[in-house]
Amino acid sequence: MVSRALRRRAAAVACGLMIDRVAGEPPAPVHPVAIFGRLMEAFERRCYADTRGAGAVYTASGVALGFTVGSICPLALVVGCTAAGRELRRVASEVRDAVVADDVGHARARVSALVGRDPSQLDHSGLAAAVIESLAENTVDAVVAPVWWAMTGGRRAAAAYRAVNTMDAMVGHRSTRYERFGWASARLDDAANYVPARLTAALVALVRPASAVAVRHAVLRQAPEHPSPNAGVAEAAFAAVLGVELGGPLRYGDRDEERPRLGWGPRPTAADIDRALTLASHVELALLGLLVALALAARLR
């Protein structure tokens, strides 16, 4: 039997997801996540040292701040501010439009809002791959994970999750400055997204049942080769459904990386971005449907 508390939580989380889907992101000056980012930038300037210990203090402080903010806000509002599926799809659509219009310069400029790789040498196919990989990975970060943590831990856990994910984006990448300082944020983000990434792959298979076997094969056989324990899972699932190949050579700053090939088929095109956008939207709608079904469980019974 589903408890009343769990049904009410599911209803609040569903409302929060709908807030993001309908209204999108608040303006940057008042967006709680943007304000958090500015505060953590200021804190980094004061506490930075090229050690894991300093990074751990930074990470713990950010989690505590997120947890505190979550304690004073309604659950629906927390989810509405921590989810970002609408904004993800909006930016991806802008890159798609620029690729279709053959405006590679604008597409490269906009794709930087989605990925950290060097976009300067990306061609049409490289831009399409970058967008699809971002849609896959950020469906985890911006949709499924906030819902997962809100359902399992409530508003405080959801807000703390967004703090962790934001810090990972700020300091969790590999560079001379953040190799040690960002270690704690990156590892905590890996742990926080472990279940949501696999839940995302399951939702991908749910909304595309004809590709469920291919999704399972890609996730079990190909995703473990990816350097991220979570991004590879989501990217492999999307690649399997779309019938394209993701991964391959990438450049981050002055570093070249050879990412494992995910999926089977040709390299993606702008048309595949459209299909990936639809897939990401359907995953979110499926998650929303499950929340509504859970909220109405007793009434339906």
C-alpha positions as CSV (number, residue, x, y, z in Angstrom):
1,M,0.0,0.0,0.0
2,V,1.3,3.5,-0.9
3,S,1.4,5.7,2.1
4,R,-0.4,9.1,2.2
5,A,2.9,10.9,2.8
6,L,4.5,9.3,-0.3
7,R,1.4,10.1,-2.4
8,R,1.6,13.7,-1.3
9,R,5.3,13.9,-2.0
10,A,4.8,12.5,-5.5
11,A,2.1,15.1,-6.2
12,A,4.4,17.9,-5.1
13,V,7.3,16.6,-7.2
14,A,5.0,16.3,-10.2
15,C,3.9,19.9,-9.7
16,G,7.5,21.0,-9.5
17,L,8.3,19.2,-12.7
18,M,5.3,20.8,-14.4
19,I,6.4,24.2,-13.2
20,D,9.7,23.8,-15.0
21,R,8.1,22.3,-18.1
22,V,5.6,25.1,-18.4
23,A,7.5,28.2,-17.0
24,G,11.1,27.3,-17.5
25,E,14.0,29.0,-15.7
26,P,13.6,32.1,-13.5
27,P,15.7,35.1,-14.6
28,A,19.4,34.7,-13.8
29,P,19.6,37.5,-11.2
30,V,17.0,35.8,-9.0
31,H,17.5,32.1,-10.0
32,P,18.4,30.2,-6.8
33,V,20.9,28.0,-8.6
34,A,22.6,31.1,-10.2
35,I,22.8,32.8,-6.8
36,F,24.3,29.6,-5.3
37,G,26.9,29.6,-8.1
38,R,27.9,33.2,-7.4
39,L,28.2,32.5,-3.7
40,M,30.4,29.4,-4.3
41,E,32.6,31.4,-6.6
42,A,33.2,33.9,-3.9
43,F,33.8,31.1,-1.4
44,E,36.3,29.5,-3.7
45,R,38.3,32.7,-3.9
46,R,38.6,32.7,-0.2
47,C,39.2,29.0,0.5
48,Y,41.0,27.7,-2.6
49,A,44.1,25.7,-2.2
50,D,45.5,23.0,-4.6
51,T,44.6,20.2,-2.2
52,R,41.8,17.7,-1.9
53,G,41.2,18.8,1.7
54,A,40.4,22.3,0.6
55,G,38.1,21.0,-2.1
56,A,36.4,18.8,0.5
57,V,35.7,21.8,2.7
58,Y,34.3,23.7,-0.3
59,T,32.1,20.8,-1.3
60,A,30.8,20.2,2.3
61,S,30.0,23.9,2.6
62,G,28.1,23.9,-0.6
63,V,26.1,20.8,0.3
64,A,25.2,22.4,3.7
65,L,24.1,25.6,2.0
66,G,21.9,23.6,-0.4
67,F,20.4,21.6,2.4
68,T,19.6,24.7,4.4
69,V,17.9,26.4,1.5
70,G,15.9,23.3,0.9
71,S,14.7,23.3,4.5
72,I,12.9,26.6,4.1
73,C,11.3,26.1,0.6
74,P,8.2,24.0,-0.4
75,L,9.0,20.8,-2.2
76,A,7.3,21.8,-5.5
77,L,9.3,25.0,-5.6
78,V,12.6,23.2,-5.0
79,V,11.9,20.8,-7.8
80,G,10.7,23.6,-10.1
81,C,14.0,25.4,-9.5
82,T,16.3,22.3,-9.6
83,A,14.9,20.7,-12.7
84,A,15.8,22.3,-16.0
85,G,14.5,20.1,-18.8
86,R,12.8,22.9,-20.6
87,E,16.0,25.1,-20.7
88,L,18.0,22.1,-21.8
89,R,15.7,21.4,-24.7
90,R,15.5,25.1,-25.6
91,V,19.3,25.5,-26.0
92,A,19.6,22.2,-27.9
93,S,16.9,23.5,-30.3
94,E,18.9,26.7,-30.9
95,V,22.0,24.7,-31.8
96,R,19.9,22.5,-34.1
97,D,18.4,25.5,-35.8
98,A,21.9,27.0,-36.4
99,V,23.1,23.7,-37.8
100,V,20.1,23.5,-40.2
101,A,20.8,27.0,-41.3
102,D,24.5,26.2,-41.9
103,D,25.4,28.9,-39.3
104,V,28.3,26.8,-37.8
105,G,29.7,29.8,-36.0
106,H,26.5,30.4,-34.0
107,A,26.0,26.7,-33.4
108,R,29.5,26.4,-32.0
109,A,28.9,29.4,-29.7
110,R,25.6,28.0,-28.4
111,V,26.8,24.5,-27.9
112,S,29.3,25.8,-25.4
113,A,26.3,26.3,-23.1
114,L,25.7,22.5,-23.2
115,V,29.2,20.9,-23.2
116,G,32.6,21.6,-22.0
117,R,34.5,20.4,-25.0
118,D,36.3,22.7,-27.4
119,P,33.7,23.5,-30.1
120,S,36.0,25.4,-32.5
121,Q,36.7,22.4,-34.8
122,L,33.2,20.8,-34.6
123,D,31.5,20.2,-37.9
124,H,27.8,19.6,-38.5
125,S,28.1,16.0,-37.3
126,G,30.3,16.9,-34.4
127,L,27.8,19.5,-33.3
128,A,24.9,17.1,-33.6
129,A,26.8,14.5,-31.5
130,A,27.6,17.1,-28.8
131,V,24.0,18.1,-28.5
132,I,22.7,14.6,-28.3
133,E,25.3,13.6,-25.7
134,S,24.3,16.6,-23.7
135,L,20.6,15.9,-24.0
136,A,21.3,12.4,-22.7
137,E,23.6,13.3,-19.8
138,N,21.6,16.3,-18.7
139,T,18.3,14.4,-18.8
140,V,19.9,12.7,-15.9
141,D,21.3,15.8,-14.2
142,A,18.4,18.2,-14.9
143,V,15.3,16.0,-14.9
144,V,15.6,12.5,-13.4
145,A,18.1,13.1,-10.6
146,P,16.2,16.0,-9.1
147,V,13.0,13.9,-9.1
148,W,14.8,10.9,-7.7
149,W,16.3,12.8,-4.8
150,A,13.1,14.7,-4.1
151,M,11.2,11.4,-3.9
152,T,13.8,9.6,-1.8
153,G,14.9,12.4,0.5
154,G,12.5,15.3,0.2
155,R,13.1,18.9,-0.5
156,R,16.4,19.1,1.4
157,A,17.9,16.2,-0.5
158,A,16.8,17.7,-3.9
159,A,18.3,21.1,-3.0
160,A,21.5,19.4,-1.8
161,Y,21.7,17.4,-5.0
162,R,21.5,20.6,-7.2
163,A,24.3,22.1,-5.0
164,V,26.5,19.0,-5.7
165,N,25.7,19.0,-9.4
166,T,26.4,22.8,-9.7
167,M,29.7,22.5,-7.9
168,D,30.7,19.6,-10.2
169,A,30.0,21.8,-13.2
170,M,32.1,24.6,-11.6
171,V,35.1,22.8,-10.3
172,G,34.7,19.1,-11.1
173,H,36.4,19.1,-14.5
174,R,39.9,18.0,-15.0
175,S,42.3,21.0,-15.3
176,T,45.5,22.1,-13.6
177,R,43.6,24.2,-11.1
178,Y,40.9,21.7,-10.2
179,E,42.6,18.3,-10.5
180,R,42.8,18.1,-6.7
181,F,40.5,20.9,-5.5
182,G,37.5,19.6,-7.6
183,W,38.0,15.9,-6.7
184,A,35.5,15.8,-3.9
185,S,32.8,17.6,-5.9
186,A,33.3,15.3,-8.9
187,R,33.2,12.1,-6.9
188,L,30.2,13.2,-4.9
189,D,28.4,14.0,-8.1
190,D,29.2,10.6,-9.5
191,A,27.7,9.0,-6.5
192,A,24.6,11.2,-6.5
193,N,23.9,10.4,-10.2
194,Y,24.6,6.7,-10.1
195,V,21.0,5.5,-9.6
196,P,19.4,8.3,-11.7
197,A,21.6,7.5,-14.7
198,R,20.4,3.9,-14.7
199,L,16.8,5.0,-14.1
200,T,17.1,7.3,-17.1
201,A,18.2,4.3,-19.3
202,A,15.3,2.3,-18.0
203,L,12.9,5.2,-18.9
204,V,14.5,5.4,-22.4
205,A,13.7,1.7,-22.8
206,L,10.2,2.2,-21.4
207,V,9.3,5.0,-23.9
208,R,11.0,3.1,-26.8
209,P,10.1,-0.5,-26.1
210,A,11.1,-1.7,-29.6
211,S,14.7,-0.7,-28.8
212,A,14.7,-2.0,-25.2
213,V,17.1,-4.9,-26.1
214,A,19.5,-2.6,-27.9
215,V,19.4,-0.2,-24.9
216,R,20.2,-3.0,-22.5
217,H,23.1,-4.2,-24.7
218,A,24.6,-0.7,-25.1
219,V,24.3,0.1,-21.4
220,L,25.9,-3.2,-20.3
221,R,28.5,-3.6,-23.0
222,Q,29.5,-0.1,-24.1
223,A,28.8,2.3,-21.3
224,P,31.4,0.8,-18.9
225,E,34.1,1.9,-21.4
226,H,33.1,5.6,-20.9
227,P,35.3,7.6,-18.4
228,S,32.1,8.7,-16.5
229,P,30.2,6.0,-14.6
230,N,26.9,7.8,-15.4
231,A,27.2,9.9,-18.6
232,G,28.1,6.8,-20.6
233,V,24.9,5.0,-19.4
234,A,22.6,7.7,-20.6
235,E,24.5,8.4,-23.8
236,A,24.6,4.7,-24.7
237,A,20.9,4.4,-24.2
238,F,20.1,7.4,-26.4
239,A,22.6,6.2,-29.1
240,A,20.9,2.8,-29.1
241,V,17.4,4.2,-29.6
242,L,18.5,6.7,-32.2
243,G,20.6,4.2,-34.2
244,V,23.6,6.5,-34.3
245,E,27.2,6.4,-33.1
246,L,28.3,8.8,-30.4
247,G,31.7,9.3,-28.7
248,G,35.0,9.4,-30.6
249,P,37.7,12.0,-30.4
250,L,37.1,15.2,-28.4
251,R,39.2,18.1,-27.3
252,Y,39.0,19.8,-23.9
253,G,41.1,22.9,-23.7
254,D,44.6,21.6,-24.5
255,R,43.7,18.0,-23.9
256,D,42.7,15.5,-26.6
257,E,40.5,12.5,-25.6
258,E,39.4,9.4,-27.4
259,R,35.9,8.6,-26.0
260,P,34.5,5.1,-26.6
261,R,32.1,4.6,-29.4
262,L,28.5,4.3,-28.2
263,G,25.7,2.9,-30.3
264,W,25.7,1.5,-33.8
265,G,25.1,3.3,-37.1
266,P,26.2,6.5,-38.8
267,R,27.4,9.6,-37.2
268,P,24.4,11.9,-36.2
269,T,23.0,14.7,-38.2
270,A,20.7,17.7,-37.4
271,A,17.7,15.5,-38.0
272,D,18.9,13.2,-35.2
273,I,18.9,16.2,-32.8
274,D,15.1,16.5,-33.4
275,R,14.7,12.8,-32.5
276,A,16.8,13.2,-29.4
277,L,14.8,16.2,-28.3
278,T,11.6,14.2,-28.7
279,L,13.2,11.3,-26.8
280,A,14.3,13.5,-23.9
281,S,10.8,15.1,-23.7
282,H,9.1,11.7,-23.7
283,V,11.4,10.5,-20.9
284,E,10.3,13.5,-18.8
285,L,6.7,12.9,-19.6
286,A,7.0,9.2,-18.6
287,L,8.5,10.3,-15.3
288,L,5.7,12.8,-14.8
289,G,3.1,10.1,-15.6
290,L,4.7,7.8,-13.0
291,L,4.6,10.5,-10.4
292,V,0.9,11.3,-11.1
293,A,0.0,7.6,-11.0
294,L,1.7,7.3,-7.7
295,A,0.0,10.4,-6.3
296,L,-3.4,9.0,-7.4
297,A,-2.7,5.4,-6.4
298,A,-5.1,5.1,-3.5
299,R,-7.9,7.0,-5.3
300,L,-7.5,4.8,-8.4
301,R,-7.5,1.7,-6.3
